[in-house]
Every structure is written in structure tokens, then in C-alpha cells.
């Protein structure tokens, strides 16, 4: 299950304000990603946002294709609201007011993947059951 990291150049000193904007963030209406034809193509598993000084990074955990994540997020009202609220705090302006503009920004701001690691689901399930049974493997 891949991860993506999207960068935001922000004005330094506004971590609290940016945190408040994301605290009001409305989750996507569905975690189901769709391809260009509208067929189910993956899942949005989770996201996280990190801010330090003049950099913000959104980490996205998903199944499927990154293009489907970008398309899905570009169509979400909560994302559009967040993007509008962020505008005064961005060090580098961007036009995310349309789906095409959002998708373009999403792809240009995506960090290069150096390494990703996830436990295989069967291994994670086995470990969870061991822990629940009180048998914690070493």
C-alpha cells in the first residue's frame, strides 16, 4: 500500500493558523477512489499533515494509482475549503480553484519516493491476533 507526500511552501511563523485550518478539515465524502471512467480503482486509507517553519507536508496512504487520488481529492468540497483558507499563508501561490489546477499542483508538489515499507496484510493480521491472544512475538 503506497504512500505519497505532497509539499506546501508556507510562510514561516503560521504553524498555529495552518493547524487551525486543518483542524476544521472535512474528510472526503468517500474513501473509494475511481478511475477516469468512474469505476472503483482503489482506496484512500489515511492522511496526515506535518508543518515545520516554512514547509508543510501531507502524507497520503492509499491503494491504487496516485492519479486517482489526485482526481478524487480535486473534487472534494472539504479540500476546496481548505485550499481557500490556506491561500494567505502560502509562500508560493498556486491555482487549485479548478480540478485541473488542483491536479496539476498535486503532481508538481509530490515528493520523489525514496523508500516505502508496509507489512504484508497477512503478516499484520497474524501479529494482531498474537497480540490479542497475549502472545507477543519477539
N, C-alpha and C positions, 0 to 999 in steps of 0.2 A: 504494500500500500504506500504509494509515494507521498512525498511532502513537497510543497512549493513555498518559497519565501519571496514576498513582494516588498520592495523597499519604498519608503516615502521620505523624501528630504523635507524636514520640517524646520521651523525657526526654533533655535535653542531657547530654553527657558520656559517653554509652554507645555511641559510634560503633564502638569495637573489639568490644564484645559483640554489637552488631547485625550487624557484619560477619562475626563468627564464626558466628552463626545462619545467615546466608545462604550462608556457605561450605559448610555442610552441606546446603544445599537440594537436594532430589531433583527432578530435572526431571520435567515431566508425562509420563505414560505414552505419550502420543501427541501429535504436533503438529496432528493433524486436529481441527478444530472441527466441532461438529454443531449443527443447529438443534433446536428444541423437539421435533420428531418423530424425531430421531436420524439425520437424513440429513446427509452431509458438506456443510459450509457454508463452510469457509474453512480457513486455516492459521495456527498460531501460529509466527511466523517468528523471534522472538527477544525477549529481555527484558534489562533492565539495572536495577541498583539503585544509587541515589546517596543518601548521607547527609551532612548538614552540620548541626551543632548540634542543633536540635530538629525537624528536618524530614528525612524520608526520602521519596524519590520512586522509584517503579518505572515504568520506561518499557517499554511493550509494543509490539512491531512485529507486525502481523497482517494477514491478508487476511480479509475477511468483515465480520461485524457485531460490535460491541462486546458486545452482549448474549450472543452465542455464546461470546466469550472469557470473560466472567464465569461463565457456566454451566459451561464446561469447567474453569476453574480451581477452582470451588467443589467439584468432585468429585474433586480430586487429593489423594492421601494426603500427598504432599510439601508441599503448600500447607497442609493442616491441621496438620502437624507444625510448620511454620514459624510459623504463626499462634499455636499454643500456646506456643512458645518465646518469641515476641515479647511476650506479654502483660505481663510485669513491666516492660518498657521503654516501653510505650505511655503517652503523656501523656494521651491521650483513649481511654478504654476503648471497646471495641466487641465485639459478639457475632458472631463468624464461625464459631461451632461447628456451624452447620447450613448447608446450601447456600443457603437463603433468606436467612439472616443475612449470609452472605458476599456474595451478590449485591447485597443492599441496601447494604452497606458499599462494595463495589466501585463502584457507581454514584454514591453520595454523595461518595466520595473522588476521583472522576475530575475532573481539571483541565479547565477550559474550553479547547478547542482554538483557538489564535490563528492559527497557521500550520503547515503541513506541506509538505514538499517531498521528492520522491524522483525520481531519474532514471527515465525510462521504461525498461522492461526491455530493449527493443531497442537503445536508446542505450547502456545499461550493457554489454550484450553486445558491441556494436561497439567500445567503448572498451577492454574487456578484451582482445579479440582484437588490437587495435592495440598495446597494451602488451606482450602476449605475443610479438608479432612484432618487437618492438624499435622500433616506430614510435609514439612517444609524441606524440599530437597536442597542439597548444598551445591 
